[in-house]
Amino acid sequence: MPARLPLMYTEIAAWFTSLTAPEDYAEEADIYHAAIQQHAHGPTVTLLELGAGAGNNASHLKRHYTMTLVDLSPQMSAESRNQNPECEHLIGDMRTIRLGRAFDIVFIHDAVMYMTSSGDLERALTTAAVHCRPDGLVLVVPDFTKESFAPSTGHGGHDHPRPMRYLEWTWEPEPGADTFVTDYVYLLRMPDGTARTVYDRHICGVFDIPTWLAAFDAAGLRDARFEIVTLDSDGTPLSLFLARR
Ligand SMILES: C[S@@+](CC[C@H](N)C(=O)[O-])C[C@H]1O[C@@H](n2cnc3c(N)ncnc32)[C@H](O)[C@@H]1O
């Protein structure tokens, strides 16, 4: 369990869609929808997303699926509720939540990066498995695996709904470690024209593909496969793991 969620998901969650805007997710959401349609067996009506955050992916996928959105942060879930009032929202930890229901599809996007040990990864995939109907599909999309990881710096931000800019700095993991650090500095422009800076450390997990595939197996999911799909717009590679219950 991380000691605490990053400030971006708690104190300043209302700024999340200024860090990363819903419209920026349209192309990748289309890729996730196409992958689901290509690999699913049987109906694809209900979709559970674990770690749905502010619901940026959901704002696109909800056209195709009846979505239930789970997140650990009540503040992020509130942002998603505003954006996606037609979706069901629940607060819970992807490693432990049990809803007593099964869905056609279970999806985990970048929130899986907060699984900082192979045990946590296995627990999250077990949650996916127990909420997936027999022969249903699980789709998990980490930002990268150990094979594709590279240290980086970046910056960005938007003027709406609140003006903010950020700098991010992703560090190489210590040798042999399954975690890495991304440090952020956010510059938030306040309504009175002053600016506030916030420093935020995100501790994330990174695993090699064999560890991922073993975690799917241990979670009781079968036919696990790994695919890389590239965004047409900027060449960003997306790492897709697909498996069946
Ligand atoms: C980058 S945001 C997800 C954004 C999302 N992809 C979207 O489309 O808006 C990461 C989310 O993971 C959530 N999270 C972190 N650990 C979690 C856990 N153990 N269970 C559920 N959610 C978790 C955080 O609260 C945060 O909302």
The ligand as an SDF file (V2000), in Angstrom:
LIG
                    3D

 27 29  0  0  0  0  0  0  0  0999 V2000
   -3.5600    8.7500  -13.4510 C   0  0  0  0  0  0  0  0  0  0  0  0
   -4.9980    8.5720  -12.4990 S   0  0  0  0  0  0  0  0  0  0  0  0
   -6.0800    7.6680  -13.5760 C   0  0  0  0  0  0  0  0  0  0  0  0
   -6.6490    8.5200  -14.6560 C   0  0  0  0  0  0  0  0  0  0  0  0
   -7.5610    7.7290  -15.5690 C   0  0  0  0  0  0  0  0  0  0  0  0
   -6.8030    6.8820  -16.4700 N   0  0  0  0  0  0  0  0  0  0  0  0
   -8.5170    8.6310  -16.3480 C   0  0  0  0  0  0  0  0  0  0  0  0
   -8.8730    8.2340  -17.4770 O   0  0  0  0  0  0  0  0  0  0  0  0
   -8.9350    9.6730  -15.8280 O   0  0  0  0  0  0  0  0  0  0  0  0
   -4.5320    7.2910  -11.3610 C   0  0  0  0  0  0  0  0  0  0  0  0
   -5.6320    6.9200  -10.3930 C   0  0  0  0  0  0  0  0  0  0  0  0
   -5.2690    5.7170   -9.7110 O   0  0  0  0  0  0  0  0  0  0  0  0
   -5.9400    5.7630   -8.4780 C   0  0  0  0  0  0  0  0  0  0  0  0
   -5.3930    4.7080   -7.6080 N   0  0  0  0  0  0  0  0  0  0  0  0
   -4.1410    4.6320   -7.0910 C   0  0  0  0  0  0  0  0  0  0  0  0
   -4.0350    3.5110   -6.3450 N   0  0  0  0  0  0  0  0  0  0  0  0
   -5.2350    2.8870   -6.4080 C   0  0  0  0  0  0  0  0  0  0  0  0
   -5.7520    1.6840   -5.8390 C   0  0  0  0  0  0  0  0  0  0  0  0
   -4.9910    0.9070   -5.0480 N   0  0  0  0  0  0  0  0  0  0  0  0
   -7.0390    1.3350   -6.1000 N   0  0  0  0  0  0  0  0  0  0  0  0
   -7.8280    2.1440   -6.8800 C   0  0  0  0  0  0  0  0  0  0  0  0
   -7.3940    3.2820   -7.4410 N   0  0  0  0  0  0  0  0  0  0  0  0
   -6.1100    3.6460   -7.2070 C   0  0  0  0  0  0  0  0  0  0  0  0
   -5.6950    7.1800   -7.9960 C   0  0  0  0  0  0  0  0  0  0  0  0
   -6.5910    7.5700   -6.9720 O   0  0  0  0  0  0  0  0  0  0  0  0
   -5.9080    7.9580   -9.3050 C   0  0  0  0  0  0  0  0  0  0  0  0
   -7.2270    8.4280   -9.4100 O   0  0  0  0  0  0  0  0  0  0  0  0
  1  2  1  0
  2  3  1  0
  2 10  1  0
  3  4  1  0
  4  5  1  0
  5  6  1  0
  5  7  1  0
  7  8  2  0
  7  9  1  0
 10 11  1  0
 11 12  1  0
 11 26  1  0
 12 13  1  0
 13 14  1  0
 13 24  1  0
 14 15  1  0
 14 23  1  0
 15 16  2  0
 16 17  1  0
 17 18  1  0
 17 23  2  0
 18 19  1  0
 18 20  2  0
 20 21  1  0
 21 22  2  0
 22 23  1  0
 24 25  1  0
 24 26  1  0
 26 27  1  0
M  CHG  2   2   1   9  -1
M  END
$$$$
